[in-house]
Every structure is written in structure tokens, then in C-alpha cells.
Amino acid sequence: MRPPTLMNLKVLLPFQVFSEKTGVSRIVAETREGSFGLLPRRLDCIAALAPGILVYESQGEGEVCVAVDEGVLVKTGFDVLVSVRNAIGGTDLGQLREAVVREFLNVNQREQSVRSVMAKLESGFLRRLARFHHD
């Protein structure tokens, strides 16, 4: 029996499977360092994904674009698993790019601001607690 020459792609969200595709011939994903492509015979790899557009091509659907939030891509053999916080499907690449900026990048900036404020509150609390213990 001849080994498969196409990939299986599964896109996972925190609480559901967003998409599961077979017969995928190529995948292009975005990381903080830039875009990279996967072909079926590429070596196994792991990549941290940045918010952006995930593109895959299959025989049945042709080229498909999906807006994805940050996450992780894992390729093992002919299986590719993409685990992201959120994903949006669509056909208009411009609208998907706008969705990435509107939905994912702005949320990340707000989360960073909240984390910064929480870190300051926690460090202030710990300083006061340490002073209390020393007194």
C-alpha cells in the first residue's frame, strides 16, 4: 500500500473543533517571524502562531482562508493540528484581515494592559504583605 501524499488538518478552538479537513495539499500559516508553508512530506514541526490568516488548499475546496487568533501548530507525519483561541471562516480575504485586526489584535492589546495592571496590583500587595510581616 502506498503511503498518503496529502495531509489531514484539524483546527481546534478551546471548546470545539472548528474544522476538520482531509486531502490537504499545502498549508500556509503566520508566526511572529513571518509566514511559512507546509507540504505533506515536510519534517515534523511545531510553531507558535500569531494572529493572522491560515491558508490551506484541498482538492475538493481549492484554496481556503481562515482568520485565526494566536495558538500552536503541530505537524506529525501527515497530520496537522492547529489549536487557536478563536477562528473565523470566510471567503473575502480583506474582510478576514480586518477581522484579525478588529477581533484578535485589539483583544491581545487589551489583555496585555489588564495583565500589566494586575501585575502592578499583585506586586504592591506582596510588598505591603511583606512589610506587615516584618512589623
C-alpha positions in Angstrom: 0.0 0.0 0.0 1.3 3.4 -0.9 1.6 6.0 1.9 -0.7 9.0 1.8 0.5 12.1 -0.1 -1.9 14.6 1.4 -2.3 16.0 4.9 -5.2 15.9 7.4 -5.9 19.3 9.0 -7.8 19.8 12.2 -8.4 23.3 13.6 -9.3 23.3 17.3 -10.8 26.0 19.5 -10.8 25.8 23.3 -14.2 24.1 23.5 -14.9 22.7 20.0 -13.5 21.5 16.7 -13.7 24.4 14.2 -12.7 22.5 11.1 -11.5 19.0 10.1 -10.2 18.5 6.6 -8.6 15.6 4.7 -6.8 15.8 1.4 -5.0 19.0 2.2 -2.1 19.6 -0.2 -0.5 22.7 1.4 -0.9 25.0 4.4 0.5 28.5 5.0 0.5 29.9 8.5 1.7 33.1 10.2 4.2 33.3 13.1 5.8 36.3 14.7 8.8 35.7 12.5 6.7 35.6 9.3 4.7 33.2 7.1 5.8 29.6 6.4 4.4 26.8 4.3 3.8 23.1 4.9 3.8 20.4 2.3 2.9 16.8 3.0 6.4 15.5 3.2 7.9 18.3 5.3 9.5 17.1 8.5 7.5 17.2 11.7 7.4 20.6 13.4 5.8 22.8 16.0 5.2 26.6 15.5 3.7 29.3 17.7 1.1 31.1 15.6 0.5 34.8 15.6 -3.0 36.2 14.9 -3.3 36.1 11.1 -4.6 34.2 8.1 -4.2 30.5 7.8 -4.4 29.3 4.2 -4.9 25.7 3.2 -5.6 24.0 -0.2 -7.5 20.9 -0.7 -8.7 19.1 -3.9 -12.4 19.5 -3.1 -12.4 23.1 -1.9 -9.4 24.7 -3.5 -7.7 27.5 -1.5 -9.5 28.3 1.8 -8.6 31.2 4.1 -9.3 31.2 7.9 -8.6 34.1 10.3 -7.0 32.6 13.4 -6.0 34.0 16.8 -2.7 33.1 18.4 -2.1 29.5 19.0 0.0 26.5 18.2 0.5 24.4 15.0 1.8 20.8 15.3 2.7 18.7 12.3 3.3 15.0 12.9 3.5 12.8 9.8 0.6 13.7 7.6 -1.5 15.1 10.4 -1.5 18.9 11.2 -3.2 20.1 14.3 -3.9 23.8 14.8 -5.0 24.9 18.2 -6.1 28.5 18.5 -8.2 30.7 20.8 -10.6 31.8 18.1 -11.1 31.3 14.3 -13.3 33.0 11.7 -14.0 31.4 8.3 -14.9 33.4 5.2 -14.2 33.9 1.6 -13.2 37.6 1.4 -9.5 37.9 2.3 -9.9 41.7 3.0 -12.7 41.1 5.5 -10.7 38.3 7.2 -7.7 40.5 7.5 -10.0 43.2 9.1 -11.4 40.6 11.5 -7.9 39.7 12.6 -7.1 43.3 13.5 -10.6 44.0 15.0 -11.1 40.8 16.9 -7.7 39.3 17.7 -5.1 42.0 17.8 -7.2 44.6 19.8 -8.1 41.9 22.3 -4.5 41.0 22.7 -3.6 44.6 23.4 -6.4 44.9 26.0 -5.3 41.6 27.6 -1.7 42.9 27.9 -2.9 46.1 29.5 -5.0 44.1 32.0 -2.1 41.8 32.8 0.2 44.8 33.4 -2.3 46.4 35.8 -2.8 43.0 37.6 1.0 42.5 37.9 1.3 46.0 39.5 -1.5 45.3 41.9 0.0 41.9 42.9 3.5 43.3 43.4 2.0 46.2 45.5 0.0 43.7 47.6 3.0 41.5 48.1 5.2 44.4 49.2 2.5 45.5 51.8 2.2 42.0 53.0 6.0 41.6 53.4 6.1 44.9 55.4 3.2 43.7 57.5 5.1 40.5 58.4 8.3 42.5 59.3 6.5 44.9 61.6 
